Amino acid sequence: MQKAFIVYFWTEKRNNLDELNQLLSEGWKVHSQKPMGTGESAGAYSLVILEK
């Protein structure tokens, strides 16, 4: 089974890294990762495909 997850990071307090870490602790593994965006915003985005 696979799951698409979009990681976002604007600041240390505005991100979803805890949610990604929770999925990884539940046994999901990173299958692939690709950066997203145009580089014109202050945030960073990445498409992560998880696999279980």
mmCIF entry with sequence, helices, sheets and N, C-alpha, C, O atoms, coordinates in Angstrom:
data_MODEL
# 
_entry.id   MODEL 
# 
_entity.id                         1 
_entity.type                       polymer 
_entity.pdbx_number_of_molecules   1 
# 
_entity_poly.entity_id                      1 
_entity_poly.type                           'polypeptide(L)' 
_entity_poly.nstd_linkage                   no 
_entity_poly.nstd_monomer                   no 
_entity_poly.pdbx_seq_one_letter_code       MQKAFIVYFWTEKRNNLDELNQLLSEGWKVHSQKPMGTGESAGAYSLVILEK 
_entity_poly.pdbx_seq_one_letter_code_can   MQKAFIVYFWTEKRNNLDELNQLLSEGWKVHSQKPMGTGESAGAYSLVILEK 
_entity_poly.pdbx_strand_id                 A 
# 
loop_
_entity_poly_seq.entity_id 
_entity_poly_seq.num 
_entity_poly_seq.mon_id 
_entity_poly_seq.hetero 
1 1  MET n 
1 2  GLN n 
1 3  LYS n 
1 4  ALA n 
1 5  PHE n 
1 6  ILE n 
1 7  VAL n 
1 8  TYR n 
1 9  PHE n 
1 10 TRP n 
1 11 THR n 
1 12 GLU n 
1 13 LYS n 
1 14 ARG n 
1 15 ASN n 
1 16 ASN n 
1 17 LEU n 
1 18 ASP n 
1 19 GLU n 
1 20 LEU n 
1 21 ASN n 
1 22 GLN n 
1 23 LEU n 
1 24 LEU n 
1 25 SER n 
1 26 GLU n 
1 27 GLY n 
1 28 TRP n 
1 29 LYS n 
1 30 VAL n 
1 31 HIS n 
1 32 SER n 
1 33 GLN n 
1 34 LYS n 
1 35 PRO n 
1 36 MET n 
1 37 GLY n 
1 38 THR n 
1 39 GLY n 
1 40 GLU n 
1 41 SER n 
1 42 ALA n 
1 43 GLY n 
1 44 ALA n 
1 45 TYR n 
1 46 SER n 
1 47 LEU n 
1 48 VAL n 
1 49 ILE n 
1 50 LEU n 
1 51 GLU n 
1 52 LYS n 
# 
_struct_asym.id          A 
_struct_asym.entity_id   1 
# 
_struct_conf.conf_type_id            HELX_P 
_struct_conf.id                      HELX_P1 
_struct_conf.pdbx_PDB_helix_id       AA1 
_struct_conf.beg_label_comp_id       LEU 
_struct_conf.beg_label_asym_id       A 
_struct_conf.beg_label_seq_id        17 
_struct_conf.pdbx_beg_PDB_ins_code   ? 
_struct_conf.end_label_comp_id       SER 
_struct_conf.end_label_asym_id       A 
_struct_conf.end_label_seq_id        25 
_struct_conf.pdbx_end_PDB_ins_code   ? 
_struct_conf.beg_auth_comp_id        LEU 
_struct_conf.beg_auth_asym_id        A 
_struct_conf.beg_auth_seq_id         17 
_struct_conf.end_auth_comp_id        SER 
_struct_conf.end_auth_asym_id        A 
_struct_conf.end_auth_seq_id         25 
_struct_conf.pdbx_PDB_helix_class    1 
_struct_conf.details                 ? 
_struct_conf.pdbx_PDB_helix_length   9 
# 
_struct_conf_type.id          HELX_P 
_struct_conf_type.criteria    ? 
_struct_conf_type.reference   ? 
# 
_struct_sheet.id               AA1 
_struct_sheet.type             ? 
_struct_sheet.number_strands   3 
_struct_sheet.details          ? 
# 
loop_
_struct_sheet_order.sheet_id 
_struct_sheet_order.range_id_1 
_struct_sheet_order.range_id_2 
_struct_sheet_order.offset 
_struct_sheet_order.sense 
AA1 1 2 ? anti-parallel 
AA1 2 3 ? anti-parallel 
# 
loop_
_struct_sheet_range.sheet_id 
_struct_sheet_range.id 
_struct_sheet_range.beg_label_comp_id 
_struct_sheet_range.beg_label_asym_id 
_struct_sheet_range.beg_label_seq_id 
_struct_sheet_range.pdbx_beg_PDB_ins_code 
_struct_sheet_range.end_label_comp_id 
_struct_sheet_range.end_label_asym_id 
_struct_sheet_range.end_label_seq_id 
_struct_sheet_range.pdbx_end_PDB_ins_code 
_struct_sheet_range.beg_auth_comp_id 
_struct_sheet_range.beg_auth_asym_id 
_struct_sheet_range.beg_auth_seq_id 
_struct_sheet_range.end_auth_comp_id 
_struct_sheet_range.end_auth_asym_id 
_struct_sheet_range.end_auth_seq_id 
AA1 1 GLN A 2  ? PHE A 9  ? GLN A 2  PHE A 9  
AA1 2 ALA A 44 ? GLU A 51 ? ALA A 44 GLU A 51 
AA1 3 LYS A 29 ? MET A 36 ? LYS A 29 MET A 36 
# 
loop_
_atom_site.group_PDB 
_atom_site.id 
_atom_site.type_symbol 
_atom_site.label_atom_id 
_atom_site.label_alt_id 
_atom_site.label_comp_id 
_atom_site.label_asym_id 
_atom_site.label_entity_id 
_atom_site.label_seq_id 
_atom_site.pdbx_PDB_ins_code 
_atom_site.Cartn_x 
_atom_site.Cartn_y 
_atom_site.Cartn_z 
_atom_site.occupancy 
_atom_site.B_iso_or_equiv 
_atom_site.pdbx_formal_charge 
_atom_site.auth_seq_id 
_atom_site.auth_comp_id 
_atom_site.auth_asym_id 
_atom_site.auth_atom_id 
_atom_site.pdbx_PDB_model_num 
ATOM 1   N N  . MET A 1 1  ? 0.839  -1.159 0.000  1.00 0.00 ? 1  MET A N  1 
ATOM 2   C CA . MET A 1 1  ? 0.000  0.000  0.000  1.00 0.00 ? 1  MET A CA 1 
ATOM 3   C C  . MET A 1 1  ? 0.894  1.235  0.000  1.00 0.00 ? 1  MET A C  1 
ATOM 4   O O  . MET A 1 1  ? 1.936  1.260  0.655  1.00 0.00 ? 1  MET A O  1 
ATOM 5   N N  . GLN A 1 2  ? 0.476  2.254  -0.739 1.00 0.00 ? 2  GLN A N  1 
ATOM 6   C CA . GLN A 1 2  ? 1.237  3.499  -0.798 1.00 0.00 ? 2  GLN A CA 1 
ATOM 7   C C  . GLN A 1 2  ? 0.354  4.670  -0.389 1.00 0.00 ? 2  GLN A C  1 
ATOM 8   O O  . GLN A 1 2  ? -0.872 4.618  -0.489 1.00 0.00 ? 2  GLN A O  1 
ATOM 9   N N  . LYS A 1 3  ? 1.012  5.720  0.071  1.00 0.00 ? 3  LYS A N  1 
ATOM 10  C CA . LYS A 1 3  ? 0.317  6.927  0.503  1.00 0.00 ? 3  LYS A CA 1 
ATOM 11  C C  . LYS A 1 3  ? 1.131  8.123  0.052  1.00 0.00 ? 3  LYS A C  1 
ATOM 12  O O  . LYS A 1 3  ? 2.350  8.141  0.221  1.00 0.00 ? 3  LYS A O  1 
ATOM 13  N N  . ALA A 1 4  ? 0.475  9.125  -0.520 1.00 0.00 ? 4  ALA A N  1 
ATOM 14  C CA . ALA A 1 4  ? 1.137  10.374 -0.881 1.00 0.00 ? 4  ALA A CA 1 
ATOM 15  C C  . ALA A 1 4  ? 1.034  11.330 0.295  1.00 0.00 ? 4  ALA A C  1 
ATOM 16  O O  . ALA A 1 4  ? -0.028 11.468 0.903  1.00 0.00 ? 4  ALA A O  1 
ATOM 17  N N  . PHE A 1 5  ? 2.132  11.983 0.611  1.00 0.00 ? 5  PHE A N  1 
ATOM 18  C CA . PHE A 1 5  ? 2.183  12.905 1.742  1.00 0.00 ? 5  PHE A CA 1 
ATOM 19  C C  . PHE A 1 5  ? 2.947  14.142 1.294  1.00 0.00 ? 5  PHE A C  1 
ATOM 20  O O  . PHE A 1 5  ? 4.064  14.031 0.787  1.00 0.00 ? 5  PHE A O  1 
ATOM 21  N N  . ILE A 1 6  ? 2.362  15.311 1.475  1.00 0.00 ? 6  ILE A N  1 
ATOM 22  C CA . ILE A 1 6  ? 3.054  16.552 1.119  1.00 0.00 ? 6  ILE A CA 1 
ATOM 23  C C  . ILE A 1 6  ? 3.602  17.173 2.401  1.00 0.00 ? 6  ILE A C  1 
ATOM 24  O O  . ILE A 1 6  ? 2.847  17.571 3.287  1.00 0.00 ? 6  ILE A O  1 
ATOM 25  N N  . VAL A 1 7  ? 4.902  17.246 2.479  1.00 0.00 ? 7  VAL A N  1 
ATOM 26  C CA . VAL A 1 7  ? 5.583  17.862 3.620  1.00 0.00 ? 7  VAL A CA 1 
ATOM 27  C C  . VAL A 1 7  ? 5.677  19.358 3.340  1.00 0.00 ? 7  VAL A C  1 
ATOM 28  O O  . VAL A 1 7  ? 6.056  19.774 2.246  1.00 0.00 ? 7  VAL A O  1 
ATOM 29  N N  . TYR A 1 8  ? 5.329  20.156 4.341  1.00 0.00 ? 8  TYR A N  1 
ATOM 30  C CA . TYR A 1 8  ? 5.528  21.599 4.204  1.00 0.00 ? 8  TYR A CA 1 
ATOM 31  C C  . TYR A 1 8  ? 6.321  22.112 5.398  1.00 0.00 ? 8  TYR A C  1 
ATOM 32  O O  . TYR A 1 8  ? 6.222  21.585 6.506  1.00 0.00 ? 8  TYR A O  1 
ATOM 33  N N  . PHE A 1 9  ? 7.099  23.139 5.150  1.00 0.00 ? 9  PHE A N  1 
ATOM 34  C CA . PHE A 1 9  ? 7.929  23.737 6.197  1.00 0.00 ? 9  PHE A CA 1 
ATOM 35  C C  . PHE A 1 9  ? 8.017  25.228 5.935  1.00 0.00 ? 9  PHE A C  1 
ATOM 36  O O  . PHE A 1 9  ? 8.651  25.660 4.973  1.00 0.00 ? 9  PHE A O  1 
ATOM 37  N N  . TRP A 1 10 ? 7.377  26.019 6.799  1.00 0.00 ? 10 TRP A N  1 
ATOM 38  C CA . TRP A 1 10 ? 7.494  27.474 6.705  1.00 0.00 ? 10 TRP A CA 1 
ATOM 39  C C  . TRP A 1 10 ? 8.405  27.985 7.793  1.00 0.00 ? 10 TRP A C  1 
ATOM 40  O O  . TRP A 1 10 ? 9.314  28.773 7.534  1.00 0.00 ? 10 TRP A O  1 
ATOM 41  N N  . THR A 1 11 ? 8.163  27.535 9.017  1.00 0.00 ? 11 THR A N  1 
ATOM 42  C CA . THR A 1 11 ? 9.006  27.897 10.157 1.00 0.00 ? 11 THR A CA 1 
ATOM 43  C C  . THR A 1 11 ? 9.059  26.679 11.070 1.00 0.00 ? 11 THR A C  1 
ATOM 44  O O  . THR A 1 11 ? 8.412  25.666 10.801 1.00 0.00 ? 11 THR A O  1 
ATOM 45  N N  . GLU A 1 12 ? 9.816  26.776 12.132 1.00 0.00 ? 12 GLU A N  1 
ATOM 46  C CA . GLU A 1 12 ? 9.881  25.654 13.069 1.00 0.00 ? 12 GLU A CA 1 
ATOM 47  C C  . GLU A 1 12 ? 8.520  25.351 13.686 1.00 0.00 ? 12 GLU A C  1 
ATOM 48  O O  . GLU A 1 12 ? 8.264  24.210 14.071 1.00 0.00 ? 12 GLU A O  1 
ATOM 49  N N  . LYS A 1 13 ? 7.653  26.336 13.788 1.00 0.00 ? 13 LYS A N  1 
ATOM 50  C CA . LYS A 1 13 ? 6.330  26.135 14.383 1.00 0.00 ? 13 LYS A CA 1 
ATOM 51  C C  . LYS A 1 13 ? 5.244  25.885 13.346 1.00 0.00 ? 13 LYS A C  1 
ATOM 52  O O  . LYS A 1 13 ? 4.140  25.474 13.704 1.00 0.00 ? 13 LYS A O  1 
ATOM 53  N N  . ARG A 1 14 ? 5.527  26.119 12.086 1.00 0.00 ? 14 ARG A N  1 
ATOM 54  C CA . ARG A 1 14 ? 4.528  25.927 11.036 1.00 0.00 ? 14 ARG A CA 1 
ATOM 55  C C  . ARG A 1 14 ? 5.042  24.892 10.039 1.00 0.00 ? 14 ARG A C  1 
ATOM 56  O O  . ARG A 1 14 ? 5.576  25.228 8.981  1.00 0.00 ? 14 ARG A O  1 
ATOM 57  N N  . ASN A 1 15 ? 4.866  23.634 10.408 1.00 0.00 ? 15 ASN A N  1 
ATOM 58  C CA . ASN A 1 15 ? 5.265  22.540 9.536  1.00 0.00 ? 15 ASN A CA 1 
ATOM 59  C C  . ASN A 1 15 ? 4.492  21.295 9.960  1.00 0.00 ? 15 ASN A C  1 
ATOM 60  O O  . ASN A 1 15 ? 3.813  21.302 10.987 1.00 0.00 ? 15 ASN A O  1 
ATOM 61  N N  . ASN A 1 16 ? 4.592  20.240 9.177  1.00 0.00 ? 16 ASN A N  1 
ATOM 62  C CA . ASN A 1 16 ? 3.912  18.988 9.528  1.00 0.00 ? 16 ASN A CA 1 
ATOM 63  C C  . ASN A 1 16 ? 4.912  17.839 9.681  1.00 0.00 ? 16 ASN A C  1 
ATOM 64  O O  . ASN A 1 16 ? 4.596  16.688 9.381  1.00 0.00 ? 16 ASN A O  1 
ATOM 65  N N  . LEU A 1 17 ? 6.093  18.155 10.139 1.00 0.00 ? 17 LEU A N  1 
ATOM 66  C CA . LEU A 1 17 ? 7.113  17.130 10.329 1.00 0.00 ? 17 LEU A CA 1 
ATOM 67  C C  . LEU A 1 17 ? 6.728  16.128 11.413 1.00 0.00 ? 17 LEU A C  1 
ATOM 68  O O  . LEU A 1 17 ? 7.088  14.955 11.319 1.00 0.00 ? 17 LEU A O  1 
ATOM 69  N N  . ASP A 1 18 ? 6.001  16.570 12.440 1.00 0.00 ? 18 ASP A N  1 
ATOM 70  C CA . ASP A 1 18 ? 5.547  15.639 13.479 1.00 0.00 ? 18 ASP A CA 1 
ATOM 71  C C  . ASP A 1 18 ? 4.615  14.575 12.896 1.00 0.00 ? 18 ASP A C  1 
ATOM 72  O O  . ASP A 1 18 ? 4.686  13.403 13.265 1.00 0.00 ? 18 ASP A O  1 
ATOM 73  N N  . GLU A 1 19 ? 3.742  15.001 11.982 1.00 0.00 ? 19 GLU A N  1 
ATOM 74  C CA . GLU A 1 19 ? 2.822  14.052 11.341 1.00 0.00 ? 19 GLU A CA 1 
ATOM 75  C C  . GLU A 1 19 ? 3.598  13.033 10.499 1.00 0.00 ? 19 GLU A C  1 
ATOM 76  O O  . GLU A 1 19 ? 3.288  11.842 10.529 1.00 0.00 ? 19 GLU A O  1 
ATOM 77  N N  . LEU A 1 20 ? 4.593  13.490 9.758  1.00 0.00 ? 20 LEU A N  1 
ATOM 78  C CA . LEU A 1 20 ? 5.412  12.568 8.973  1.00 0.00 ? 20 LEU A CA 1 
ATOM 79  C C  . LEU A 1 20 ? 6.175  11.614 9.895  1.00 0.00 ? 20 LEU A C  1 
ATOM 80  O O  . LEU A 1 20 ? 6.223  10.412 9.630  1.00 0.00 ? 20 LEU A O  1 
ATOM 81  N N  . ASN A 1 21 ? 6.763  12.124 10.955 1.00 0.00 ? 21 ASN A N  1 
ATOM 82  C CA . ASN A 1 21 ? 7.494  11.272 11.893 1.00 0.00 ? 21 ASN A CA 1 
ATOM 83  C C  . ASN A 1 21 ? 6.582  10.245 12.539 1.00 0.00 ? 21 ASN A C  1 
ATOM 84  O O  . ASN A 1 21 ? 7.011  9.121  12.803 1.00 0.00 ? 21 ASN A O  1 
ATOM 85  N N  . GLN A 1 22 ? 5.326  10.607 12.802 1.00 0.00 ? 22 GLN A N  1 
ATOM 86  C CA . GLN A 1 22 ? 4.371  9.663  13.370 1.00 0.00 ? 22 GLN A CA 1 
ATOM 87  C C  . GLN A 1 22 ? 4.114  8.513  12.391 1.00 0.00 ? 22 GLN A C  1 
ATOM 88  O O  . GLN A 1 22 ? 4.093  7.350  12.793 1.00 0.00 ? 22 GLN A O  1 
ATOM 89  N N  . LEU A 1 23 ? 3.921  8.835  11.116 1.00 0.00 ? 23 LEU A N  1 
ATOM 90  C CA . LEU A 1 23 ? 3.713  7.793  10.109 1.00 0.00 ? 23 LEU A CA 1 
ATOM 91  C C  . LEU A 1 23 ? 4.927  6.870  10.010 1.00 0.00 ? 23 LEU A C  1 
ATOM 92  O O  . LEU A 1 23 ? 4.775  5.654  9.894  1.00 0.00 ? 23 LEU A O  1 
ATOM 93  N N  . LEU A 1 24 ? 6.114  7.436  10.056 1.00 0.00 ? 24 LEU A N  1 
ATOM 94  C CA . LEU A 1 24 ? 7.331  6.626  9.988  1.00 0.00 ? 24 LEU A CA 1 
ATOM 95  C C  . LEU A 1 24 ? 7.452  5.718  11.211 1.00 0.00 ? 24 LEU A C  1 
ATOM 96  O O  . LEU A 1 24 ? 7.908  4.580  11.095 1.00 0.00 ? 24 LEU A O  1 
ATOM 97  N N  . SER A 1 25 ? 7.045  6.213  12.379 1.00 0.00 ? 25 SER A N  1 
ATOM 98  C CA . SER A 1 25 ? 7.114  5.385  13.579 1.00 0.00 ? 25 SER A CA 1 
ATOM 99  C C  . SER A 1 25 ? 6.067  4.265  13.562 1.00 0.00 ? 25 SER A C  1 
ATOM 100 O O  . SER A 1 25 ? 6.205  3.271  14.275 1.00 0.00 ? 25 SER A O  1 
ATOM 101 N N  . GLU A 1 26 ? 5.018  4.431  12.744 1.00 0.00 ? 26 GLU A N  1 
ATOM 102 C CA . GLU A 1 26 ? 3.988  3.406  12.602 1.00 0.00 ? 26 GLU A CA 1 
ATOM 103 C C  . GLU A 1 26 ? 4.355  2.351  11.559 1.00 0.00 ? 26 GLU A C  1 
ATOM 104 O O  . GLU A 1 26 ? 3.559  1.458  11.270 1.00 0.00 ? 26 GLU A O  1 
ATOM 105 N N  . GLY A 1 27 ? 5.544  2.451  11.003 1.00 0.00 ? 27 GLY A N  1 
ATOM 106 C CA . GLY A 1 27 ? 6.010  1.433  10.069 1.00 0.00 ? 27 GLY A CA 1 
ATOM 107 C C  . GLY A 1 27 ? 6.001  1.825  8.606  1.00 0.00 ? 27 GLY A C  1 
ATOM 108 O O  . GLY A 1 27 ? 6.403  1.027  7.759  1.00 0.00 ? 27 GLY A O  1 
ATOM 109 N N  . TRP A 1 28 ? 5.554  3.035  8.281  1.00 0.00 ? 28 TRP A N  1 
ATOM 110 C CA . TRP A 1 28 ? 5.625  3.500  6.900  1.00 0.00 ? 28 TRP A CA 1 
ATOM 111 C C  . TRP A 1 28 ? 7.083  3.782  6.558  1.00 0.00 ? 28 TRP A C  1 
ATOM 112 O O  . TRP A 1 28 ? 7.855  4.226  7.407  1.00 0.00 ? 28 TRP A O  1 
ATOM 113 N N  . LYS A 1 29 ? 7.447  3.522  5.321  1.00 0.00 ? 29 LYS A N  1 
ATOM 114 C CA . LYS A 1 29 ? 8.808  3.769  4.823  1.00 0.00 ? 29 LYS A CA 1 
ATOM 115 C C  . LYS A 1 29 ? 8.724  4.724  3.640  1.00 0.00 ? 29 LYS A C  1 
ATOM 116 O O  . LYS A 1 29 ? 7.735  4.728  2.908  1.00 0.00 ? 29 LYS A O  1 
ATOM 117 N N  . VAL A 1 30 ? 9.764  5.535  3.456  1.00 0.00 ? 30 VAL A N  1 
ATOM 118 C CA . VAL A 1 30 ? 9.818  6.450  2.321  1.00 0.00 ? 30 VAL A CA 1 
ATOM 119 C C  . VAL A 1 30 ? 10.164 5.661  1.070  1.00 0.00 ? 30 VAL A C  1 
ATOM 120 O O  . VAL A 1 30 ? 11.213 5.022  0.999  1.00 0.00 ? 30 VAL A O  1 
ATOM 121 N N  . HIS A 1 31 ? 9.275  5.709  0.081  1.00 0.00 ? 31 HIS A N  1 
ATOM 122 C CA . HIS A 1 31 ? 9.504  5.049  -1.198 1.00 0.00 ? 31 HIS A CA 1 
ATOM 123 C C  . HIS A 1 31 ? 10.218 6.008  -2.160 1.00 0.00 ? 31 HIS A C  1 
ATOM 124 O O  . HIS A 1 31 ? 11.162 5.621  -2.848 1.00 0.00 ? 31 HIS A O  1 
ATOM 125 N N  . SER A 1 32 ? 9.756  7.263  -2.197 1.00 0.00 ? 32 SER A N  1 
ATOM 126 C CA . SER A 1 32 ? 10.398 8.273  -3.029 1.00 0.00 ? 32 SER A CA 1 
ATOM 127 C C  . SER A 1 32 ? 10.057 9.653  -2.499 1.00 0.00 ? 32 SER A C  1 
ATOM 128 O O  . SER A 1 32 ? 9.135  9.821  -1.701 1.00 0.00 ? 32 SER A O  1 
ATOM 129 N N  . GLN A 1 33 ? 10.818 10.634 -2.957 1.00 0.00 ? 33 GLN A N  1 
ATOM 130 C CA . GLN A 1 33 ? 10.631 12.011 -2.528 1.00 0.00 ? 33 GLN A CA 1 
ATOM 131 C C  . GLN A 1 33 ? 10.992 12.924 -3.677 1.00 0.00 ? 33 GLN A C  1 
ATOM 132 O O  . GLN A 1 33 ? 11.983 12.693 -4.369 1.00 0.00 ? 33 GLN A O  1 
ATOM 133 N N  . LYS A 1 34 ? 10.187 13.975 -3.891 1.00 0.00 ? 34 LYS A N  1 
ATOM 134 C CA . LYS A 1 34 ? 10.480 14.963 -4.933 1.00 0.00 ? 34 LYS A CA 1 
ATOM 135 C C  . LYS A 1 34 ? 10.139 16.345 -4.413 1.00 0.00 ? 34 LYS A C  1 
ATOM 136 O O  . LYS A 1 34 ? 9.075  16.539 -3.824 1.00 0.00 ? 34 LYS A O  1 
ATOM 137 N N  . PRO A 1 35 ? 11.030 17.314 -4.621 1.00 0.00 ? 35 PRO A N  1 
ATOM 138 C CA . PRO A 1 35 ? 10.711 18.689 -4.208 1.00 0.00 ? 35 PRO A CA 1 
ATOM 139 C C  . PRO A 1 35 ? 9.575  19.242 -5.055 1.00 0.00 ? 35 PRO A C  1 
ATOM 140 O O  . PRO A 1 35 ? 9.384  18.841 -6.202 1.00 0.00 ? 35 PRO A O  1 
ATOM 141 N N  . MET A 1 36 ? 8.827  20.166 -4.472 1.00 0.00 ? 36 MET A N  1 
ATOM 142 C CA . MET A 1 36 ? 7.718  20.813 -5.176 1.00 0.00 ? 36 MET A CA 1 
ATOM 143 C C  . MET A 1 36 ? 7.885  22.320 -5.082 1.00 0.00 ? 36 MET A C  1 
ATOM 144 O O  . MET A 1 36 ? 8.608  22.823 -4.222 1.00 0.00 ? 36 MET A O  1 
ATOM 145 N N  . GLY A 1 37 ? 7.221  23.027 -5.963 1.00 0.00 ? 37 GLY A N  1 
ATOM 146 C CA . GLY A 1 37 ? 7.185  24.481 -5.892 1.00 0.00 ? 37 GLY A CA 1 
ATOM 147 C C  . GLY A 1 37 ? 8.068  25.136 -6.930 1.00 0.00 ? 37 GLY A C  1 
ATOM 148 O O  . GLY A 1 37 ? 8.815  24.486 -7.662 1.00 0.00 ? 37 GLY A O  1 
ATOM 149 N N  . THR A 1 38 ? 7.950  26.449 -6.960 1.00 0.00 ? 38 THR A N  1 
ATOM 150 C CA . THR A 1 38 ? 8.686  27.240 -7.946 1.00 0.00 ? 38 THR A CA 1 
ATOM 151 C C  . THR A 1 38 ? 9.876  27.964 -7.337 1.00 0.00 ? 38 THR A C  1 
ATOM 152 O O  . THR A 1 38 ? 10.668 28.576 -8.054 1.00 0.00 ? 38 THR A O  1 
ATOM 153 N N  . GLY A 1 39 ? 10.005 27.896 -6.019 1.00 0.00 ? 39 GLY A N  1 
ATOM 154 C CA . GLY A 1 39 ? 11.084 28.614 -5.355 1.00 0.00 ? 39 GLY A CA 1 
ATOM 155 C C  . GLY A 1 39 ? 10.757 30.066 -5.106 1.00 0.00 ? 39 GLY A C  1 
ATOM 156 O O  . GLY A 1 39 ? 11.624 30.837 -4.693 1.00 0.00 ? 39 GLY A O  1 
ATOM 157 N N  . GLU A 1 40 ? 9.498  30.457 -5.354 1.00 0.00 ? 40 GLU A N  1 
ATOM 158 C CA . GLU A 1 40 ? 9.110  31.851 -5.182 1.00 0.00 ? 40 GLU A CA 1 
ATOM 159 C C  . GLU A 1 40 ? 8.456  32.132 -3.832 1.00 0.00 ? 40 GLU A C  1 
ATOM 160 O O  . GLU A 1 40 ? 8.088  33.275 -3.559 1.00 0.00 ? 40 GLU A O  1 
ATOM 161 N N  . SER A 1 41 ? 8.304  31.120 -2.984 1.00 0.00 ? 41 SER A N  1 
ATOM 162 C CA . SER A 1 41 ? 7.689  31.347 -1.681 1.00 0.00 ? 41 SER A CA 1 
ATOM 163 C C  . SER A 1 41 ? 8.720  31.110 -0.580 1.00 0.00 ? 41 SER A C  1 
ATOM 164 O O  . SER A 1 41 ? 9.795  30.560 -0.821 1.00 0.00 ? 41 SER A O  1 
ATOM 165 N N  . ALA A 1 42 ? 8.370  31.535 0.627  1.00 0.00 ? 42 ALA A N  1 
ATOM 166 C CA . ALA A 1 42 ? 9.282  31.368 1.755  1.00 0.00 ? 42 ALA A CA 1 
ATOM 167 C C  . ALA A 1 42 ? 9.242  29.949 2.304  1.00 0.00 ? 42 ALA A C  1 
ATOM 168 O O  . ALA A 1 42 ? 10.135 29.556 3.056  1.00 0.00 ? 42 ALA A O  1 
ATOM 169 N N  . GLY A 1 43 ? 8.222  29.170 1.941  1.00 0.00 ? 43 GLY A N  1 
ATOM 170 C CA . GLY A 1 43 ? 8.085  27.811 2.444  1.00 0.00 ? 43 GLY A CA 1 
ATOM 171 C C  . GLY A 1 43 ? 8.749  26.794 1.541  1.00 0.00 ? 43 GLY A C  1 
ATOM 172 O O  . GLY A 1 43 ? 9.095  27.076 0.394  1.00 0.00 ? 43 GLY A O  1 
ATOM 173 N N  . ALA A 1 44 ? 8.916  25.616 2.086  1.00 0.00 ? 44 ALA A N  1 
ATOM 174 C CA . ALA A 1 44 ? 9.469  24.494 1.325  1.00 0.00 ? 44 ALA A CA 1 
ATOM 175 C C  . ALA A 1 44 ? 8.428  23.377 1.301  1.00 0.00 ? 44 ALA A C  1 
ATOM 176 O O  . ALA A 1 44 ? 7.782  23.099 2.311  1.00 0.00 ? 44 ALA A O  1 
ATOM 177 N N  . TYR A 1 45 ? 8.272  22.744 0.149  1.00 0.00 ? 45 TYR A N  1 
ATOM 178 C CA . TYR A 1 45 ? 7.298  21.679 -0.026 1.00 0.00 ? 45 TYR A CA 1 
ATOM 179 C C  . TYR A 1 45 ? 7.982  20.477 -0.676 1.00 0.00 ? 45 TYR A C  1 
ATOM 180 O O  . TYR A 1 45 ? 8.895  20.631 -1.487 1.00 0.00 ? 45 TYR A O  1 
ATOM 181 N N  . SER A 1 46 ? 7.531  19.292 -0.310 1.00 0.00 ? 46 SER A N  1 
ATOM 182 C CA . SER A 1 46 ? 8.089  18.083 -0.895 1.00 0.00 ? 46 SER A CA 1 
ATOM 183 C C  . SER A 1 46 ? 7.010  17.020 -0.939 1.00 0.00 ? 46 SER A C  1 
ATOM 184 O O  . SER A 1 46 ? 6.281  16.819 0.033  1.00 0.00 ? 46 SER A O  1 
ATOM 185 N N  . LEU A 1 47 ? 6.911  16.336 -2.078 1.00 0.00 ? 47 LEU A N  1 
ATOM 186 C CA . LEU A 1 47 ? 5.989  15.214 -2.212 1.00 0.00 ? 47 LEU A CA 1 
ATOM 187 C C  . LEU A 1 47 ? 6.735  13.949 -1.791 1.00 0.00 ? 47 LEU A C  1 
ATOM 188 O O  . LEU A 1 47 ? 7.767  13.601 -2.365 1.00 0.00 ? 47 LEU A O  1 
ATOM 189 N N  . VAL A 1 48 ? 6.195  13.270 -0.781 1.00 0.00 ? 48 VAL A N  1 
ATOM 190 C CA . VAL A 1 48 ? 6.816  12.046 -0.271 1.00 0.00 ? 48 VAL A CA 1 
ATOM 191 C C  . VAL A 1 48 ? 5.830  10.915 -0.500 1.00 0.00 ? 48 VAL A C  1 
ATOM 192 O O  . VAL A 1 48 ? 4.679  10.988 -0.068 1.00 0.00 ? 48 VAL A O  1 
ATOM 193 N N  . ILE A 1 49 ? 6.277  9.881  -1.172 1.00 0.00 ? 49 ILE A N  1 
ATOM 194 C CA . ILE A 1 49 ? 5.464  8.673  -1.338 1.00 0.00 ? 49 ILE A CA 1 
ATOM 195 C C  . ILE A 1 49 ? 5.915  7.687  -0.273 1.00 0.00 ? 49 ILE A C  1 
ATOM 196 O O  . ILE A 1 49 ? 7.075  7.277  -0.224 1.00 0.00 ? 49 ILE A O  1 
ATOM 197 N N  . LEU A 1 50 ? 4.952  7.314  0.588  1.00 0.00 ? 50 LEU A N  1 
ATOM 198 C CA . LEU A 1 50 ? 5.221  6.375  1.668  1.00 0.00 ? 50 LEU A CA 1 
ATOM 199 C C  . LEU A 1 50 ? 4.685  5.003  1.282  1.00 0.00 ? 50 LEU A C  1 
ATOM 200 O O  . LEU A 1 50 ? 3.742  4.894  0.498  1.00 0.00 ? 50 LEU A O  1 
ATOM 201 N N  . GLU A 1 51 ? 5.284  3.970  1.829  1.00 0.00 ? 51 GLU A N  1 
ATOM 202 C CA . GLU A 1 51 ? 4.929  2.601  1.485  1.00 0.00 ? 51 GLU A CA 1 
ATOM 203 C C  . GLU A 1 51 ? 4.889  1.770  2.769  1.00 0.00 ? 51 GLU A C  1 
ATOM 204 O O  . GLU A 1 51 ? 5.732  1.914  3.654  1.00 0.00 ? 51 GLU A O  1 
ATOM 205 N N  . LYS A 1 52 ? 3.879  0.893  2.839  1.00 0.00 ? 52 LYS A N  1 
ATOM 206 C CA . LYS A 1 52 ? 3.793  0.031  4.000  1.00 0.00 ? 52 LYS A CA 1 
ATOM 207 C C  . LYS A 1 52 ? 3.641  -1.402 3.537  1.00 0.00 ? 52 LYS A C  1 
ATOM 208 O O  . LYS A 1 52 ? 3.548  -2.311 4.362  1.00 0.00 ? 52 LYS A O  1 
# 
